Amino acid sequence: MRGQIGANTVHARGKTNTGPAREALEQTFLDAVDRDRVLPEEERNRRAAYAKKAHYARLGLASARARRLAAERDSAETSTAELNRDRQADHA
Protein backbone atom coordinates (compact mmCIF):
# COMPACT_ATOMS: atom_id res chain seq x y z
CA MET A 1 0.00 0.00 0.00
CA ARG A 2 2.84 2.40 0.85
CA GLY A 3 4.46 1.72 -2.50
CA GLN A 4 1.24 2.54 -4.31
CA ILE A 5 0.90 5.80 -2.36
CA GLY A 6 4.46 6.73 -3.20
CA ALA A 7 4.03 5.91 -6.89
CA ASN A 8 0.82 7.92 -7.08
CA THR A 9 2.51 10.87 -5.38
CA VAL A 10 5.43 10.79 -7.82
CA HIS A 11 3.09 10.60 -10.81
CA ALA A 12 0.94 13.42 -9.44
CA ARG A 13 4.01 15.65 -9.26
CA GLY A 14 4.99 14.78 -12.81
CA LYS A 15 8.42 13.57 -11.75
CA THR A 16 8.41 10.35 -13.72
CA ASN A 17 10.91 9.56 -16.43
CA THR A 18 9.20 6.89 -18.49
CA GLY A 19 10.18 8.47 -21.82
CA PRO A 20 13.28 6.32 -22.37
CA ALA A 21 11.36 3.13 -21.58
CA ARG A 22 8.52 4.06 -23.93
CA GLU A 23 11.02 4.87 -26.68
CA ALA A 24 12.81 1.54 -26.16
CA LEU A 25 9.51 -0.35 -26.40
CA GLU A 26 8.58 1.52 -29.57
CA GLN A 27 11.99 0.63 -30.99
CA THR A 28 11.36 -3.08 -30.41
CA PHE A 29 8.28 -2.91 -32.63
CA LEU A 30 10.14 -0.97 -35.31
CA ASP A 31 12.97 -3.51 -35.23
CA ALA A 32 10.52 -6.39 -35.41
CA VAL A 33 9.02 -5.15 -38.67
CA ASP A 34 12.12 -3.70 -40.35
CA ARG A 35 15.42 -4.40 -38.61
CA ASP A 36 17.51 -3.41 -41.65
CA ARG A 37 15.60 -0.18 -42.26
CA VAL A 38 14.83 -0.93 -45.90
CA LEU A 39 11.19 0.19 -45.76
CA PRO A 40 10.14 3.81 -46.12
CA GLU A 41 9.63 5.41 -42.71
CA GLU A 42 5.88 5.79 -43.17
CA GLU A 43 5.48 2.07 -44.01
CA ARG A 44 7.78 1.03 -41.16
CA ASN A 45 5.73 3.11 -38.69
CA ARG A 46 2.45 1.73 -40.05
CA ARG A 47 3.65 -1.86 -39.67
CA ALA A 48 5.08 -1.16 -36.21
CA ALA A 49 1.70 0.20 -35.12
CA TYR A 50 0.02 -3.02 -36.24
CA ALA A 51 2.70 -5.12 -34.52
CA LYS A 52 2.04 -3.18 -31.33
CA LYS A 53 -1.73 -3.71 -31.63
CA ALA A 54 -1.19 -7.43 -32.20
CA HIS A 55 1.12 -7.63 -29.18
CA TYR A 56 -1.41 -6.00 -26.87
CA ALA A 57 -4.25 -8.08 -28.31
CA ARG A 58 -2.26 -11.24 -27.49
CA LEU A 59 -1.71 -9.96 -23.94
CA GLY A 60 -5.43 -9.27 -23.60
CA LEU A 61 -6.31 -12.73 -24.87
CA ALA A 62 -3.90 -14.38 -22.44
CA SER A 63 -5.30 -12.29 -19.59
CA ALA A 64 -8.89 -13.18 -20.45
CA ARG A 65 -7.97 -16.85 -20.69
CA ALA A 66 -6.25 -16.75 -17.30
CA ARG A 67 -9.23 -15.00 -15.68
CA ARG A 68 -11.63 -17.54 -17.19
CA LEU A 69 -9.56 -20.48 -15.95
CA ALA A 70 -9.28 -18.94 -12.48
CA ALA A 71 -13.05 -18.40 -12.37
CA GLU A 72 -13.67 -21.99 -13.47
CA ARG A 73 -11.24 -23.27 -10.82
CA ASP A 74 -12.89 -21.14 -8.13
CA SER A 75 -16.32 -22.35 -9.21
CA ALA A 76 -15.21 -25.98 -9.08
CA GLU A 77 -13.70 -25.47 -5.61
CA THR A 78 -16.93 -23.85 -4.40
CA SER A 79 -19.02 -26.69 -5.82
CA THR A 80 -16.80 -29.27 -4.14
CA ALA A 81 -16.98 -27.46 -0.80
CA GLU A 82 -20.78 -27.24 -1.03
CA LEU A 83 -21.03 -30.94 -1.91
CA ASN A 84 -18.83 -31.89 1.06
CA ARG A 85 -20.87 -29.68 3.38
CA ASP A 86 -24.11 -31.28 2.16
CA ARG A 87 -22.69 -34.77 2.69
CA GLN A 88 -21.63 -33.91 6.22
CA ALA A 89 -25.09 -32.50 6.96
CA ASP A 90 -26.68 -35.73 5.69
CA HIS A 91 -24.57 -37.79 8.09
CA ALA A 92 -25.25 -35.57 11.11
C-alpha positions in Angstrom: 0.0 0.0 0.0 2.8 2.4 0.8 4.5 1.7 -2.5 1.2 2.5 -4.3 0.9 5.8 -2.4 4.5 6.7 -3.2 4.0 5.9 -6.9 0.8 7.9 -7.1 2.5 10.9 -5.4 5.4 10.8 -7.8 3.1 10.6 -10.8 0.9 13.4 -9.4 4.0 15.7 -9.3 5.0 14.8 -12.8 8.4 13.6 -11.8 8.4 10.3 -13.7 10.9 9.6 -16.4 9.2 6.9 -18.5 10.2 8.5 -21.8 13.3 6.3 -22.4 11.4 3.1 -21.6 8.5 4.1 -23.9 11.0 4.9 -26.7 12.8 1.5 -26.2 9.5 -0.3 -26.4 8.6 1.5 -29.6 12.0 0.6 -31.0 11.4 -3.1 -30.4 8.3 -2.9 -32.6 10.1 -1.0 -35.3 13.0 -3.5 -35.2 10.5 -6.4 -35.4 9.0 -5.2 -38.7 12.1 -3.7 -40.4 15.4 -4.4 -38.6 17.5 -3.4 -41.7 15.6 -0.2 -42.3 14.8 -0.9 -45.9 11.2 0.2 -45.8 10.1 3.8 -46.1 9.6 5.4 -42.7 5.9 5.8 -43.2 5.5 2.1 -44.0 7.8 1.0 -41.2 5.7 3.1 -38.7 2.5 1.7 -40.0 3.7 -1.9 -39.7 5.1 -1.2 -36.2 1.7 0.2 -35.1 0.0 -3.0 -36.2 2.7 -5.1 -34.5 2.0 -3.2 -31.3 -1.7 -3.7 -31.6 -1.2 -7.4 -32.2 1.1 -7.6 -29.2 -1.4 -6.0 -26.9 -4.2 -8.1 -28.3 -2.3 -11.2 -27.5 -1.7 -10.0 -23.9 -5.4 -9.3 -23.6 -6.3 -12.7 -24.9 -3.9 -14.4 -22.4 -5.3 -12.3 -19.6 -8.9 -13.2 -20.4 -8.0 -16.8 -20.7 -6.2 -16.7 -17.3 -9.2 -15.0 -15.7 -11.6 -17.5 -17.2 -9.6 -20.5 -16.0 -9.3 -18.9 -12.5 -13.0 -18.4 -12.4 -13.7 -22.0 -13.5 -11.2 -23.3 -10.8 -12.9 -21.1 -8.1 -16.3 -22.3 -9.2 -15.2 -26.0 -9.1 -13.7 -25.5 -5.6 -16.9 -23.8 -4.4 -19.0 -26.7 -5.8 -16.8 -29.3 -4.1 -17.0 -27.5 -0.8 -20.8 -27.2 -1.0 -21.0 -30.9 -1.9 -18.8 -31.9 1.1 -20.9 -29.7 3.4 -24.1 -31.3 2.2 -22.7 -34.8 2.7 -21.6 -33.9 6.2 -25.1 -32.5 7.0 -26.7 -35.7 5.7 -24.6 -37.8 8.1 -25.2 -35.6 11.1 
